[in-house]
Amino acid sequence: MGYDFVITGGTVVSSSSSFPADIAVAGGKIAAIRGGISAARSVDATGKLVLPGGVDPHCHIEQLSGMGQWNADTFETATRSAAMGGTTSVISFAAQQKGEPLADTLAGYAARAKRGAMVDHAFHLFLSDLSVPDFDADLLRLVADGHRSLKVFTTYNVALADAEILHVLSLARQAGATVCVHAENDALIQHTKSGLIAAGLHRPEHHALSRPRMAEIEAVERICRFAAFLDAPVMLFHISTREAVEVIRKARAAGVPIWAETCPHYLLMTDEVLKRDGIEGAKWMCCPPQRQEADQEALWEALSDGTIDLISSDHAPYRFDETGKLAAGPGARFDQIGVGLPGLETRLPVLFDAMRRRGLPHQDFVRWTSSRAAELYGLPGKGDIAPGLDADLVIWDPERARTYGANDLHDNVGYNPWEGREVIGWPERVFLRGEELVADGALRAKPGQGQWLDRPNSGMRPTGSPSYEIQTIQETDA
């Protein structure tokens, strides 16, 4: 058989095994994995690891926030950054504005992605207004068209009421979609925030206090109860506390269709990062905030035992200036500062190094950063290494050291939240469907090179056992 090229001499790392082999690529797919493959063109990976391209299922790209502010990255700059960090597939958000039909929302984001994306991509439908005409019909149609995940908030000015969340969960279960939830109790946040501001406590470090851990615990518990009652699949975003981990562990043990993710900044940062001179700590402000070392250990344990499924970046880029985090001025209170960290480019190197330090196997790295996301979100051909899958491949030098600088990323954010951190292990060459995106630090990708990913099915499914009340309703309808 004729191959387009072969990667030779490397150690192949999949989600289940690690072994020396060559990888042959033909027509954008992995054609063969074995020793001794020859082709007219070869790529030498001797002494290196060959891993699947990263799958980042939680990133905010060219998105208009609920406060009417665009984040810093376009699809071009965000996916350029993703490629440079070894990520070849992303799921970002098509964020509905108040009064906007869902089809119009999606069309706008799809056009921007088609124009600029350098890696493959899909969308979560971010729902903020269920009152627009034909909402239910439009949602069901868009899910059937391959948009298999929805996003709702329980906080911010885009929060849905409980009744609305239950309605979305019911529609999603009917349509074969998953509902992703930012779960924090808004009333607890507002109560705490008001007290802090009244007491004159309004610096960036007080942001962490304003998002009490109880806000996450209560909302996670509530959403788990909703998922159990309706038997509706839910992905809980960016888990940060050990107590929320225990709620999820208990729900999963009871058979509730709940999945969960966390992020590098919860695994490797604490709220100490916010305690900087002046307003500098605003660079690290995110929601939920970073917590404590005990929470970090609980999150690592939850990853290892399967309570938490994957690690996303939650890339939420805002520049540290008047166009972004400091739109309210350099003396802004914490509640006036944009929240979010850049992470598309740093997620994989930072985690590869962190897992090396902990002695965790490379297969876990693949599962937590690639294959599990592809499986759960129904991304065909992505996230692993096997014949027939897309040739999304990254050649890693496991010994190459790099210390991050102040502004050395390829996004449009202008700072690096991991400045000064040394990582060992680096993605040197990146391929998307057999096309080379990155070669030893040089970008070769072109805007618009990425493709939209149709998701005919979700990997997160109901158990078939809703509550007695819901079963009764279903039997009556039948």
GIBEL-V820738 format. One line per field, one symbol per residue. burial: b if it has 9 or more other ideal C-beta (glycine too) atoms within 8 Angstrom, else e. A space follows every 50 residues. Layout:
burial->???
This chain:
burial->eebebbbbbbbbbbbeebeebbbbbbebbbbbbeeebebeebbebeebbb bbbbbbbbbbbbbebeeebebbbbbbbbbbbbbbbbbbbbbbbbbbbeeb bbeebbebbbebbbbbbbbbbbbbbbbbbbebeebeebbbebbeebbbbb bbbbbeeebbeeebbbbbbbbbbebbbbbbbbbbbbebbeebbeebbeee ebebbbbbbbbbbebbbbbbbbbbebbbbbbbbbbbbbbbbbbbbebbbe bbeeebbbbbbbbbbbbebbbebbebeebebbbbbbbbbbbeeebbbbbb bbbeeebbbbbbbbbbbbbbeeebbbbeeeebebbebbbbbbbbbbbbbb bbbbbbeeeeebbbbbbbbbbbbbbbbbbeebbbbeeebbbbbbbbbbeb eeebeeeebebbbebbbebeeebbbbbbbbbbbbeebbeeeebebebbbb ebbebeebebebeeebbeebbeebeeee
